[in-house]
Amino acid sequence: MPPTNDDAAYNELCAYTLSLRDGAFIHQHVVDAFAAQKATERTKPITLTFALVGLYLHLEKHFTGKQVQRAHMQLARHKRAWPALPLPATRGAMSAAEVMAFPPGPERERAIHNWSASVWAAYRDCHPAVEELWSSQKQGDR
């Protein structure tokens, strides 16, 4: 499949967030939002699950990108069958291209948060499964 304008914007956005070298690692939210937004029937269940867990932890539990990255590592340590989560018809009100239209700095970082929130909201039917997966993960780590 040839790259789209949104793919190019995503690549630019990744370059931008990686260049920040911020301790919060906002780049993780970009990766998770894009993966969930662009998921198809061919996307591996682990990819979508990790993206949605990342968005959940960021938006519901207020994790930084660095904390989400650590959570992904915790999840990866446990071998399991990852759930096949349903794909919503629409995947959020914003795109990577729209985020890139904001000026660098706090405005773009707010746009990344808003984009992440719009993608997470689009997957509302998956929220209980994602929350349960994270809850069972936390109990298994005790």
Backbone as ProteinMPNN parsed JSONL, in Angstrom:
{"seq_chain_A": "MPPTNDDAAYNELCAYTLSLRDGAFIHQHVVDAFAAQKATERTKPITLTFALVGLYLHLEKHFTGKQVQRAHMQLARHKRAWPALPLPATRGAMSAAEVMAFPPGPERERAIHNWSASVWAAYRDCHPAVEELWSSQKQGDR", "coords_chain_A": {"N_chain_A": [[0.851, -1.173, 0.0], [0.676, 2.171, -0.92], [2.279, 5.04, 0.65], [0.371, 7.475, 2.5], [-0.779, 10.931, 2.74], [-1.215, 11.265, 5.437], [0.461, 9.334, 6.478], [2.944, 10.436, 5.852], [2.774, 12.768, 7.372], [2.664, 11.613, 9.893], [5.238, 10.495, 10.025], [6.74, 12.863, 10.021], [5.788, 13.954, 12.404], [6.71, 12.051, 14.221], [9.478, 12.446, 13.95], [9.604, 15.022, 14.972], [8.655, 14.658, 17.686], [10.54, 12.879, 18.678], [12.791, 14.438, 18.532], [12.455, 16.157, 20.621], [13.377, 15.043, 22.96], [12.29, 14.75, 25.481], [11.63, 14.109, 28.93], [9.152, 13.037, 29.546], [8.449, 11.668, 27.305], [6.611, 12.043, 25.023], [6.37, 11.067, 22.525], [5.534, 8.383, 22.611], [2.765, 8.506, 22.854], [2.018, 9.443, 20.382], [2.759, 7.297, 18.728], [1.028, 5.298, 19.721], [-1.551, 6.43, 19.268], [-1.568, 6.672, 16.464], [-1.216, 3.998, 15.65], [-3.582, 2.775, 16.618], [-5.481, 4.292, 15.268], [-4.996, 3.72, 12.582], [-5.34, 1.006, 12.377], [-6.259, -2.119, 10.891], [-8.164, -4.953, 9.685], [-6.1, -6.636, 9.242], [-4.151, -5.98, 11.014], [-2.011, -6.987, 13.617], [-3.237, -8.531, 16.582], [-1.768, -7.947, 18.961], [-0.578, -5.497, 18.385], [-2.713, -3.628, 18.174], [-3.836, -4.003, 20.712], [-1.725, -3.172, 22.453], [-1.519, -0.5, 21.65], [-4.043, 0.518, 22.408], [-4.011, -0.002, 25.161], [-1.931, 1.703, 25.827], [-3.095, 4.211, 25.197], [-5.239, 4.182, 26.992], [-3.853, 4.128, 29.487], [-2.514, 6.557, 29.347], [-4.61, 8.475, 29.069], [-6.63, 7.836, 30.924], [-5.344, 7.069, 33.257], [-3.356, 8.842, 33.497], [-0.663, 8.443, 32.759], [2.699, 9.11, 31.829], [4.398, 9.184, 28.633], [6.754, 7.724, 28.93], [6.143, 6.131, 31.146], [4.077, 4.635, 30.017], [5.525, 3.28, 28.085], [7.081, 1.619, 29.74], [5.004, 0.11, 30.842], [4.144, -1.26, 28.567], [6.361, -2.9, 28.24], [6.088, -4.488, 30.513], [3.686, -5.825, 29.9], [4.528, -7.281, 27.668], [6.173, -9.188, 28.749], [4.609, -11.27, 29.59], [3.433, -14.069, 28.152], [0.707, -14.564, 26.073], [-2.53, -15.036, 24.535], [-3.532, -12.479, 22.562], [-6.324, -10.265, 22.66], [-8.782, -10.107, 20.038], [-9.757, -7.212, 19.155], [-12.651, -5.228, 18.431], [-12.923, -3.133, 15.548], [-13.728, 0.236, 15.329], [-15.963, 2.086, 13.162], [-15.281, 4.756, 12.637], [-12.305, 6.449, 13.596], [-11.58, 8.528, 15.305], [-11.523, 12.122, 15.633], [-9.425, 13.607, 14.733], [-6.283, 13.777, 12.914], [-2.9, 12.713, 12.183], [-1.882, 14.517, 10.343], [-3.424, 16.79, 10.863], [-2.562, 17.359, 13.443], [0.09, 18.066, 12.932], [-0.319, 20.508, 11.764], [-0.442, 22.337, 13.759], [1.509, 24.787, 15.501], [4.932, 24.104, 16.445], [5.779, 23.116, 19.798], [4.036, 23.95, 22.855], [1.379, 24.13, 21.782], [1.269, 22.182, 19.741], [1.81, 19.956, 21.282], [-0.44, 19.872, 22.93], [-2.267, 19.337, 20.93], [-1.466, 16.757, 20.226], [-2.229, 15.388, 22.53], [-5.026, 15.851, 22.396], [-5.626, 14.555, 19.995], [-4.942, 11.91, 20.674], [-6.896, 11.516, 22.648], [-9.215, 11.667, 21.08], [-8.987, 9.421, 19.465], [-8.952, 7.372, 21.405], [-11.54, 7.738, 22.467], [-13.059, 6.977, 20.257], [-12.804, 4.257, 20.296], [-14.557, 3.373, 22.241], [-16.169, 1.101, 22.732], [-14.329, -0.83, 23.281], [-13.204, -0.171, 25.663], [-13.928, -1.465, 28.236], [-12.732, -4.049, 27.91], [-10.034, -3.425, 27.578], [-9.457, -2.13, 29.993], [-9.928, -4.273, 31.747], [-7.96, -6.076, 30.895], [-5.634, -4.634, 31.608], [-6.034, -4.447, 34.378], [-5.985, -7.159, 35.134], [-3.4, -7.742, 34.428], [-1.958, -6.133, 36.219], [-2.662, -7.403, 38.63], [-1.487, -9.87, 38.227], [1.179, -9.232, 38.409], [1.734, -8.987, 41.046]], "CA_chain_A": [[0.0, 0.0, 0.0], [1.52, 3.378, -0.971], [2.08, 5.949, 1.792], [-0.616, 8.542, 2.358], [-0.374, 12.2, 3.355], [-1.199, 11.079, 6.88], [1.692, 8.591, 6.784], [4.037, 11.414, 5.804], [2.615, 13.63, 8.557], [3.054, 10.793, 11.044], [6.705, 10.434, 10.038], [7.206, 14.192, 10.461], [5.433, 14.09, 13.816], [7.665, 11.21, 14.954], [10.767, 13.152, 13.968], [9.438, 16.142, 15.894], [8.575, 14.235, 19.087], [11.82, 12.282, 19.074], [13.787, 15.512, 18.672], [12.205, 16.859, 21.882], [14.168, 14.39, 24.011], [11.642, 15.093, 26.749], [11.553, 13.03, 29.905], [7.815, 12.436, 29.536], [8.422, 10.824, 26.095], [5.323, 12.233, 24.354], [6.411, 10.26, 21.3], [4.775, 7.144, 22.796], [1.344, 8.777, 22.606], [1.887, 9.549, 18.922], [2.816, 5.929, 18.204], [-0.193, 4.582, 20.096], [-2.71, 7.009, 18.572], [-1.493, 6.335, 15.042], [-1.436, 2.547, 15.489], [-5.007, 2.488, 16.815], [-6.27, 4.963, 14.238], [-4.761, 3.111, 11.269], [-5.505, -0.446, 12.448], [-7.176, -2.777, 9.95], [-8.39, -6.357, 10.012], [-4.817, -7.327, 9.096], [-3.274, -5.57, 12.114], [-1.856, -8.032, 14.632], [-3.929, -8.182, 17.831], [-0.852, -7.353, 19.939], [-0.351, -4.099, 18.005], [-3.876, -2.829, 18.579], [-3.965, -4.086, 22.168], [-0.727, -2.305, 23.075], [-1.877, 0.892, 21.36], [-5.19, 0.904, 23.236], [-3.554, 0.041, 26.555], [-1.173, 2.946, 25.949], [-4.021, 5.345, 25.24], [-5.942, 4.067, 28.272], [-2.984, 4.54, 30.591], [-2.245, 7.995, 29.204], [-5.782, 9.337, 29.214], [-7.438, 7.502, 32.102], [-4.481, 6.916, 34.439], [-2.428, 9.98, 33.459], [0.714, 7.997, 32.604], [3.541, 9.759, 30.817], [4.808, 8.258, 27.587], [7.787, 6.85, 29.497], [5.441, 5.145, 31.971], [3.369, 3.748, 29.085], [6.547, 2.415, 27.499], [7.391, 0.595, 30.763], [3.831, -0.765, 30.933], [4.21, -2.137, 27.397], [7.381, -3.915, 28.524], [5.482, -5.421, 31.481], [2.734, -6.661, 29.162], [5.253, -8.156, 26.746], [6.811, -10.272, 29.513], [3.635, -12.34, 29.808], [2.951, -14.658, 26.891], [-0.735, -14.808, 26.104], [-3.246, -14.759, 23.296], [-4.039, -11.113, 22.65], [-7.717, -10.232, 22.181], [-9.112, -9.503, 18.743], [-10.666, -6.125, 19.522], [-13.405, -4.726, 17.273], [-12.512, -1.846, 14.983], [-14.862, 1.146, 15.083], [-16.042, 2.609, 11.796], [-14.452, 5.966, 12.615], [-11.225, 6.26, 14.578], [-11.18, 9.78, 15.932], [-11.845, 13.344, 14.901], [-8.193, 14.273, 14.285], [-5.298, 12.925, 12.257], [-1.518, 13.168, 12.338], [-1.721, 15.714, 9.503], [-4.011, 17.923, 11.58], [-1.668, 17.67, 14.563], [1.265, 18.751, 12.387], [-0.695, 21.873, 11.377], [-0.238, 23.205, 14.918], [2.908, 25.195, 15.633], [5.725, 23.335, 17.413], [5.74, 23.591, 21.179], [2.863, 23.577, 23.661], [0.154, 23.94, 20.993], [1.329, 20.873, 19.084], [1.733, 18.928, 22.317], [-1.868, 19.782, 23.281], [-2.93, 18.669, 19.804], [-1.168, 15.327, 20.358], [-3.122, 14.897, 23.59], [-6.399, 15.858, 21.884], [-5.697, 13.482, 18.996], [-4.975, 10.661, 21.434], [-8.214, 11.432, 23.286], [-10.252, 11.402, 20.08], [-8.848, 8.02, 19.048], [-9.409, 6.561, 22.536], [-13.002, 7.846, 22.535], [-13.628, 6.217, 19.139], [-12.761, 2.842, 20.673], [-15.294, 3.257, 23.504], [-16.675, -0.257, 22.942], [-13.209, -1.659, 23.736], [-12.705, 0.295, 26.959], [-13.977, -2.464, 29.309], [-11.757, -5.125, 27.67], [-8.695, -2.874, 27.813], [-9.35, -1.929, 31.436], [-9.83, -5.599, 32.356], [-6.632, -6.602, 30.568], [-4.645, -3.954, 32.442], [-6.289, -4.831, 35.76], [-5.494, -8.535, 35.327], [-1.933, -7.623, 34.324], [-1.457, -5.594, 37.495], [-2.831, -8.43, 39.665], [-0.515, -10.911, 37.938], [2.523, -8.747, 38.761], [1.887, -8.925, 42.521]], "C_chain_A": [[0.898, 1.237, 0.0], [1.257, 4.282, 0.23], [1.057, 7.039, 1.471], [-0.037, 9.838, 2.921], [-0.306, 12.065, 4.866], [0.026, 10.276, 7.311], [2.877, 9.542, 6.814], [3.973, 12.335, 7.018], [3.016, 12.877, 9.816], [4.582, 10.716, 11.144], [7.308, 11.763, 10.492], [6.959, 14.384, 11.961], [6.368, 13.246, 14.685], [9.022, 11.894, 15.051], [10.709, 14.309, 14.972], [9.475, 15.665, 17.348], [9.873, 13.584, 19.559], [12.889, 13.35, 19.281], [13.612, 16.276, 19.989], [13.085, 16.326, 23.008], [13.617, 14.728, 25.402], [11.544, 13.87, 27.655], [10.208, 12.323, 29.919], [7.628, 11.507, 28.336], [7.049, 10.847, 25.424], [5.228, 11.421, 23.056], [5.569, 8.985, 21.428], [3.293, 7.353, 22.504], [1.072, 8.896, 21.11], [1.838, 8.152, 18.307], [1.518, 5.186, 18.495], [-1.421, 5.12, 19.357], [-2.718, 6.6, 17.102], [-1.785, 4.85, 14.817], [-2.918, 2.204, 15.632], [-5.845, 3.101, 15.696], [-6.148, 4.263, 12.889], [-4.928, 1.596, 11.259], [-6.526, -0.935, 11.42], [-7.388, -4.209, 10.432], [-7.08, -7.15, 9.955], [-3.819, -6.964, 10.204], [-3.213, -6.689, 13.142], [-2.552, -7.595, 15.917], [-3.007, -7.521, 18.867], [-0.625, -5.866, 19.645], [-1.495, -3.222, 18.48], [-4.042, -2.849, 20.101], [-2.982, -3.146, 22.86], [-1.065, -0.835, 22.839], [-3.016, 1.352, 22.265], [-4.836, 0.913, 24.718], [-2.775, 1.33, 26.785], [-2.066, 4.165, 26.041], [-4.803, 5.347, 26.553], [-5.087, 4.596, 29.423], [-2.691, 6.036, 30.545], [-3.456, 8.825, 29.603], [-6.601, 9.07, 30.48], [-6.609, 7.454, 33.387], [-3.382, 7.967, 34.497], [-0.952, 9.562, 33.45], [1.432, 8.884, 31.595], [3.845, 8.726, 29.731], [5.849, 7.272, 28.08], [7.14, 5.766, 30.356], [4.664, 4.153, 31.1], [4.367, 2.773, 28.462], [6.916, 1.288, 28.481], [6.233, -0.399, 30.899], [3.798, -1.735, 29.75], [5.242, -3.248, 27.629], [6.856, -4.948, 29.524], [4.529, -6.374, 30.77], [3.452, -7.676, 28.294], [5.916, -9.331, 27.464], [5.895, -11.481, 29.692], [3.115, -12.842, 28.46], [1.465, -14.964, 27.045], [-1.301, -14.623, 24.7], [-3.859, -13.364, 23.456], [-5.438, -11.06, 22.063], [-7.825, -9.61, 20.791], [-10.178, -8.45, 19.035], [-11.38, -5.592, 18.289], [-12.924, -3.346, 16.836], [-13.734, -0.962, 14.772], [-14.828, 1.673, 13.649], [-15.215, 3.887, 11.645], [-13.478, 5.873, 13.779], [-10.733, 7.557, 15.185], [-11.385, 10.962, 15.011], [-10.62, 14.066, 14.358], [-7.293, 13.258, 13.599], [-3.9, 13.482, 12.531], [-1.285, 14.439, 11.52], [-2.296, 16.942, 10.204], [-3.152, 18.334, 12.777], [-0.466, 18.473, 14.064], [0.95, 20.186, 11.954], [-0.531, 22.849, 12.544], [1.231, 23.583, 15.021], [3.649, 24.345, 16.673], [5.648, 23.963, 18.799], [4.457, 23.179, 21.86], [1.59, 23.352, 22.851], [0.143, 22.576, 20.31], [1.221, 19.757, 20.128], [0.299, 18.771, 22.824], [-2.636, 19.06, 22.177], [-2.673, 17.16, 19.84], [-2.082, 14.712, 21.419], [-4.562, 14.809, 23.078], [-6.622, 14.774, 20.84], [-5.803, 12.134, 19.696], [-6.354, 10.454, 22.065], [-9.302, 11.107, 22.269], [-10.184, 9.959, 19.583], [-9.354, 7.098, 20.165], [-10.935, 6.581, 22.625], [-13.67, 7.023, 21.428], [-13.692, 4.721, 19.448], [-13.545, 2.569, 21.956], [-15.815, 1.847, 23.762], [-15.585, -1.204, 23.457], [-12.732, -1.286, 25.131], [-12.781, -0.773, 28.054], [-12.936, -3.58, 29.138], [-10.337, -4.642, 27.958], [-8.472, -2.677, 29.316], [-9.184, -3.265, 32.163], [-8.453, -6.214, 32.096], [-5.568, -5.961, 31.456], [-4.8, -4.346, 33.911], [-5.751, -6.235, 36.039], [-3.976, -8.569, 35.241], [-1.357, -7.167, 35.656], [-1.566, -6.635, 38.593], [-1.818, -9.556, 39.469], [0.899, -10.525, 38.316], [2.76, -8.721, 40.263], [2.638, -10.106, 43.044]], "O_chain_A": [[1.793, 1.341, 0.838], [0.151, 4.296, 0.77], [0.908, 7.459, 0.324], [1.048, 9.847, 3.501], [0.55, 12.67, 5.51], [0.571, 10.511, 8.39], [3.721, 9.459, 7.707], [5.0, 12.646, 7.621], [3.642, 13.448, 10.709], [5.144, 10.857, 12.229], [8.272, 11.784, 11.257], [7.808, 14.906, 12.684], [6.773, 13.68, 15.764], [9.64, 11.913, 16.116], [11.655, 14.538, 15.725], [10.236, 16.199, 18.155], [10.255, 13.729, 20.72], [13.786, 13.185, 20.107], [14.532, 16.97, 20.423], [13.488, 17.074, 23.9], [14.364, 14.958, 26.354], [11.393, 12.742, 27.186], [10.127, 11.144, 30.264], [6.744, 10.651, 28.349], [6.403, 9.81, 25.274], [4.136, 11.135, 22.566], [4.954, 8.555, 20.452], [2.639, 6.463, 21.961], [0.012, 8.493, 20.634], [0.983, 7.861, 17.471], [0.97, 4.52, 17.616], [-2.241, 4.34, 18.873], [-3.759, 6.226, 16.562], [-2.519, 4.493, 13.896], [-3.449, 1.422, 14.843], [-6.81, 2.491, 15.233], [-7.116, 4.223, 12.129], [-4.681, 0.961, 10.234], [-7.512, -0.261, 11.123], [-6.852, -4.615, 11.463], [-6.973, -8.218, 10.558], [-2.76, -7.582, 10.31], [-4.238, -7.272, 13.496], [-2.472, -6.429, 16.304], [-3.442, -6.617, 19.58], [-0.495, -5.067, 20.572], [-1.273, -2.191, 19.116], [-4.353, -1.823, 20.705], [-3.37, -2.4, 23.76], [-0.909, -0.014, 23.742], [-2.964, 2.447, 22.826], [-5.324, 1.768, 25.457], [-2.938, 1.979, 27.818], [-1.832, 5.053, 26.86], [-5.003, 6.402, 27.156], [-5.543, 5.408, 30.227], [-2.629, 6.697, 31.581], [-3.339, 9.769, 30.384], [-7.197, 9.99, 31.039], [-7.109, 7.761, 34.469], [-2.575, 7.986, 35.427], [-0.103, 10.226, 34.046], [0.833, 9.348, 30.625], [3.577, 7.537, 29.902], [5.831, 6.105, 27.689], [7.549, 4.606, 30.298], [4.603, 2.965, 31.416], [4.083, 1.583, 28.33], [7.045, 0.132, 28.077], [6.454, -1.6, 31.051], [3.458, -2.906, 29.92], [5.016, -4.399, 27.254], [7.141, -6.139, 29.399], [4.557, -7.582, 31.004], [3.016, -8.824, 28.199], [6.189, -10.359, 26.845], [6.371, -12.593, 29.92], [2.442, -12.115, 27.73], [1.037, -15.554, 28.037], [-0.627, -14.119, 23.802], [-4.62, -13.119, 24.392], [-5.719, -11.737, 21.074], [-7.064, -8.714, 20.426], [-11.361, -8.77, 19.147], [-10.783, -5.511, 17.215], [-12.566, -2.506, 17.662], [-14.681, -1.372, 14.101], [-13.775, 1.695, 13.012], [-14.531, 4.073, 10.639], [-13.788, 5.289, 14.817], [-9.561, 7.659, 15.546], [-11.417, 10.831, 13.788], [-10.754, 15.031, 13.606], [-7.507, 12.049, 13.688], [-3.751, 14.589, 13.049], [-0.568, 15.337, 11.961], [-1.707, 18.022, 10.141], [-3.032, 19.521, 13.084], [-0.055, 19.444, 14.699], [1.864, 20.995, 11.796], [-0.488, 24.061, 12.333], [2.104, 22.79, 14.668], [3.057, 23.919, 17.665], [5.476, 25.173, 18.947], [3.851, 22.172, 21.493], [0.796, 22.475, 23.191], [-0.88, 21.892, 20.303], [0.6, 18.725, 19.869], [-0.133, 17.655, 23.117], [-3.541, 18.272, 22.452], [-3.564, 16.372, 19.52], [-2.641, 13.634, 21.214], [-5.24, 13.806, 23.301], [-7.681, 14.148, 20.803], [-6.653, 11.313, 19.351], [-6.908, 9.356, 22.022], [-10.22, 10.345, 22.572], [-11.217, 9.346, 19.311], [-10.099, 6.153, 19.901], [-11.553, 5.538, 22.839], [-14.732, 6.438, 21.645], [-14.542, 4.008, 18.915], [-13.227, 1.627, 22.682], [-15.894, 1.436, 24.92], [-15.891, -2.262, 24.007], [-11.934, -2.013, 25.723], [-11.789, -0.982, 28.751], [-12.325, -4.008, 30.118], [-9.531, -5.382, 28.523], [-7.414, -3.022, 29.841], [-8.384, -3.369, 33.092], [-7.857, -6.808, 32.995], [-4.703, -6.653, 31.994], [-3.806, -4.553, 34.608], [-5.127, -6.465, 37.075], [-3.34, -9.366, 35.932], [-0.392, -7.743, 36.158], [-0.657, -6.75, 39.416], [-1.342, -10.135, 40.445], [1.74, -11.399, 38.525], [3.878, -8.458, 40.706], [2.855, -10.215, 44.251]]}, "name": "protein", "num_of_chains": 1, "seq": "MPPTNDDAAYNELCAYTLSLRDGAFIHQHVVDAFAAQKATERTKPITLTFALVGLYLHLEKHFTGKQVQRAHMQLARHKRAWPALPLPATRGAMSAAEVMAFPPGPERERAIHNWSASVWAAYRDCHPAVEELWSSQKQGDR"}
